Amino acid sequence: MKVDDGSTFEGHMDRRIFLKSGAMALVTLGLSPSFLRRTALAMDLPRAARGKTLIVLFQRGAADALNVLVPFGDREYYTARPQLAIGTPARTNGPVGAIDLDGFYGLHPSLSSFKPLWDRGMLAPIHAVGSPSATRSHFDAQDYMETGTPDRKGTTDGWLNRYLAVQGTCEACVDGSKMAPFRAVAMTAQTPRILEGASPVVAMNSISEFSIRSAGGDAERRLEALYRTGSADLIHGSGSDMFEALKVLRSADPQQYKPAANVQYPRSQFGQRLLQIAQLIKSNVGLEVAFADVGGWDTHVNQGAAQGQLANRLSDFSESIAALVTDLGDRMDDVVILTCSEFGRTVRQNGTGGTDHGHAGAMFVIGGSLGASQKVFGKWPGLAREQLYEGRDLALTTDFRAVFSEVTSRHLGADKLAQLFPGYAGGRQDWLGVLKG
């Protein structure tokens, strides 16, 4: 039996191929929270069994950290960007000035939805953070960040999949035979690099349409027959239960889920994917790791300042995340949201009203268990020419692996960090204290 990538199902199937990019992908079919609570692989997950959840959001294309998290206290910022710089809070107000955080840093005005999170101690910005690799290739930089191994192209799996393989926190999934099928979910058409590997994951465009996609028209029937023979235990649970679940999903009402009162997600693809992550979390299906990405950050031309291309992207980004946080309510005590981008952009604007590929960038950590409220993390390297990386870019002061390892350890309980980030010489001494110890 042929599947999308041309491989063959025969003999003894490798249980690890289920739901992997190019082999099979779970995509759209109809999923309701009531169904998930009752029947997902015959698992009824009570509130007491709920574990921690990490949501990783990737800004693909290299987001401009200097206009996202504005260093208005550094005068060199305004020298380098005469048209693109965001005005200081003291000189401007309303929709064109930076939103003051601590007298030195401010948020882009389109990130106004983040300010209430900052005020509540739920937002931890990190500046001058990223990969130590010198590459300015989108493909390579994304690959290095998702595998957790900068400048090593031979890594075959993603760091989040390695985490799943060596450490789990879902209390309802202690028994390996009852591993939650939705333990790791990517709201993407194919399994992203960060989740590629041995541990099973689900990749889907939408939970309103949820099915097994494969090349052969009769493939699902034959795969179900293979389950019944016991030849393939492709997911931690009963194959018959899986197919019973699929049958129920086909008749489920995907519109049944309603966000919390007064919560409105943006109608963008990114906003709707975050809505569905909330749906899975609130359905108590054992979701431990969720991933979504959003493109459009490669602003070489007509980037804009307080208004324009970047501003529009930031509005959708922040409003979607703020809606997710509000929708989850007190569940945010068990949730951490981590945002990242492959690298930042040049300090100086270019001749086409944009910025080019840079080096260090910015991240946000959002949750209810931050280590310090109203603090911008990371050592500021400065923007004077002699302080720049290769004379043109924001210098790196925090390796992204320090942030990733702190979050997975302190939030998810990972204790095999050397396996998560092989070759990384840093340790706990490099953690920023973003989360409570």
Protein Blocks (a to p, Z undefined) as FASTA:
>chain_A
ZZfkopacehjadfklgopahiaccddebiafklmmmmgghiacdfklpccdddddddeh
iaafklmmccfkbmklmmmmmmlpccdfklpgcjlbccdfkopaccdfklmmmmmmmmno
paccdehiacfbfbfbfklmmmmmmnopghiakbcbdfklmmmmmocfbfklmpmmlgcf
klpccddfbdcfklgcjbdcdddfbfkbccdddfblklmmmmmmmmmnopacfbgcdfkl
mmmmmmmmmmpcfklpccdehiacdfbfklmmmmmmmmmmmnonopabdcdddehiacfb
onbpmbcjklmmmmmmmmmmmmmmmmnmmmlmmpccddddfbdcdfbdcfkopacddfbd
cdddddjkbfbghiaedjdebjafklpghhlaccdfbdfklmmmmmmmmmnopablmlmm
ghiabdfklpgolacZZ
